[in-house]
Amino acid sequence: MVRTLPTQLQKSKIFQWILTFLTKEDTTKINRELPFAALLFTLLAASGVTIYESWKKLCDIHLLPTFQKEAKEIVRQVEVLGYDPLTVMYKRAQKTKSKNYREFLFGYISSVRSGGNVVNFLKSKLRSIFDVQSAAAIRSVERLGTLVEAYAVMLIVTLCSYILFIVFATTSVFEPTGTSGAPGLSTPVLSILIFFVTPLVSVIFMAIAHKERKSNLIGVKQPYYAAILPLIGVSSFIAAITSMPQLQYLTSPQIFPLVVTTCLLAISIPPAVIDIKIARMNSDAENAMPSFLRDVTESRKIGLSPEKSIVHATKRMGYGRFSNVLKLIRSQMEWGISIRKIFANVTRKIQTWPVLVNFLILTETIKIGGGSATALEILTEYSEKQKDVEVNKKSLLRPYVILAFIWSVLIALTTTMVTMTVHALTQISVPGTATMPLGIMQDQINLFSIGIILQCWLSGFFVGKVNDGTFAAGFKYSAMLVLTAHISLVLSQTLLGDLYSLVS
């Protein structure tokens, strides 16, 4: 009994931690979708739609999966169990863990029961939700900045470990190992550090960044598919040069780092090209969407029908790659295709979540209430504010990309400098040091170079997730960081090699 009680208590704590973790994730999803759900409620209320009909409309919106599930539960309790919609909303407000969602439901219920102006309440609440979202975005950037700084500290610790191994391998600091046996004994430990421990730590940081930074792109799989064939080809090539004697010369210290760099570039460049095309299209869509909605709203104010307002807005120039999507919309509307079908076609061209949700809300507003100027004005104002938040967030995250290139250069230069300096010092008769053969130094530089290049490649995915929100964006950063690290290694080895040869 004495032994089972702590075990049960420990299991209970673990269960509570898991439950808290899952609840936090669900709360994060609710808070992310809440502005769009509140915007939809506001637009439908401004068009004269009741609260219950608004919930039923949410049941068909797949772009808001958390609120779709919430709407289905509310509709089920109303239609199956016979509860009043406001009573069900009150129960859901008591049950939810999201403070913002709870306050939204309580305020909505109070406004309806008191007979107040629901539209004015929703407008005020939407403004408050936007302010909370802006503050949350800034806090998110601060947390990401702290994460990047922690990652930089990890790289500094890794660099210090490299330097310690260099010193221990070339001097008789550890008397039991012996000077001649030290390099051989330390190489397996060093290999574990370079090729297992450091990449594992990078993967952990990537997982944390994935938890903290959410991407606006949905369903982006093309870059990952594009990396499969190059990865198979590179794996086959590495297996060939390590097993075939005819290709053993490619594993020499002078050539193998270049081979590794070329292989990593071959893996990264094809998916990077695809990701850049996708990112440019969706970035133009995010930048152009507020202007497009503003044109639709102003056209609606002068008396044009919603359909003609959209056609008029699509004729505007200066939307970049998004203009091709607008031309498709205009041609389909002129041919009399339904607006629901047009939205389905847009989802095949655009993959950014905020733009798709704004398009969806626009189409729902037009279908339900005719797209009044008041409702469209609310949609436009929120879209413009949302764009400002995203632009501010990207500008705050951009300096961390520069930091990645700085640490890549510093790691390459410092490691090479220490290795070659220690080699030069061991050529001098100093007590406590042993002569370091040139072959051992070249093998160590080869090992460190491969580890640095691999670490920079992994760092690219971390930077891509932090800056752009997707690991697919990491392919382009990985290619640039690998190239930067290799150039730094070659330049440092060439310049320092010439310097030490002149000194000798």
Phi, psi and omega in degrees: 000323180292326181281326184284333183295312177298325179295316178295321178295320179295316178298322179296319179294319178297318179297318179295322179295317178296318179296319178296320180298314180293322179294321178296319179297318179295320178297320178298318179295318179297314181295328180288322182273345185301316180302319181289322177294317177296323177296318178295318176301318181295314181294318180291323177294322177293337178268003176090016181272139181286167182295319182292321177295328177294319177295320178295325177294325179294338180296339183257004184261104184280344180285347175241072189297323181294315179284334173296317177295319178296319180294320179296323178292319179294315179296322179297316180293329180285313187276327183268313183269346174081019179283159174284142180305319180293325177295318178296318178297323179295319178294320179293327178294324178288333185274328187291150177266350181276121180294319181296316179293321179298314180294325178296315181293315180298318179295320178297313180298315180297321180294320180290316183291329180278353180078019180281181179280107184294322182296317179296320178297315183295323177297315179296318180292324178297320177296319178294319178297321178296318178298318178296320179295321179296316178295322178294323178296320179293318177296324178296319178296320179296319178294320177295323177297319176296321179296318178295320178296320177296322178295321177295321177297320177299319179293324177294318177298319177299317178298318177297323177295318177302314182296318179297318179295323178297314182294316181293328183282342186246358179230165179266049179293316177264103185297323181296331183285328182083150182288324182284329182269347184300312180300319181293322182286328184277342183297315177299319178296318179295322178295320177296319179296316186284317190257357178231305186293308182297314175298325179296318177296320178297320178296322177297317178295324176297319179297320177295317178296323178296326179288326186271324187252116179260141182269148174278345181275139180236141176068028180272105181235347184302317179298323180291322176296323181292341181272351185291308181297314176300325179294319177295317179297317179294319179298318178295321180293317179296319178296325182290316184286339178271342183250336182265125180298330181296337183253011183295335181295339179288347179265009179291154183301332182281336188249326190299320175302322176295322178297315179297318178299316180296320180294316180293324176294322179296327178286323190273325190293312181302311177292331178295320179297317180294318180295323179297319178297315179295317183294321180293317179299312183287328176295318176297324179294318179295321180287329185270340186300315178300319178294321178297314179295325177296319177296319178296318181295314181293324177293324178291328181294330182272005172106000177290151177291160180303320181294315179293328177296319179293317179298319179295320182291330181288346181278351181289143180265166175095016179265004179068221181293341178291343179297328179296322177293320180293324176296321177297318179297316181296315182295321180291323178291324178292333176275359176084019178287142182296152183291332176293319178293323178296319179296321178298323178289327179294323181296340177279342181258326185246138182235008179272128189297313181300321180294317179295321179294319178296319176298317180297315179295322177298314180293321179294322178296319180292319182291321185278307189243012179081000178068062180295156181297325179295315179296318180293328177296319177298314179299317182294316181298317181291322179297321178294320179293321179296320178297319179298321179296315181294320179296318179296321180294317180294322180293327179285332182273342186299323180299337181290338175292318178297322179299324180297319179291326179295313182290332176295316180293317183294318180297317180296313182293314185294315182297315179295319181297316181294317181299313183286330177291316178297321177298319180293323181290327180289347176282348178263144181283097179235134179302136179090001180238155176235151181296129181263116180299150181296324180296320179295320178297317179296321177295321179292317178298322177299314181295315179295320181298315179297317179297319180294316180297317179296319180295321178294325177296316177292324179298330178299322178291323176296315180295320179298321178292318181291316187277314185253346176093356181227147174289336177298325177293341180291341179298318181290321178292323178298316179298317181291320180290321177298315179296319178297316180295318181294317178298319179296319178296315181296314181296316181294317180294321180292311183293315180290325177297317177296321182296312183289331176290326176292320179295316180292000000 
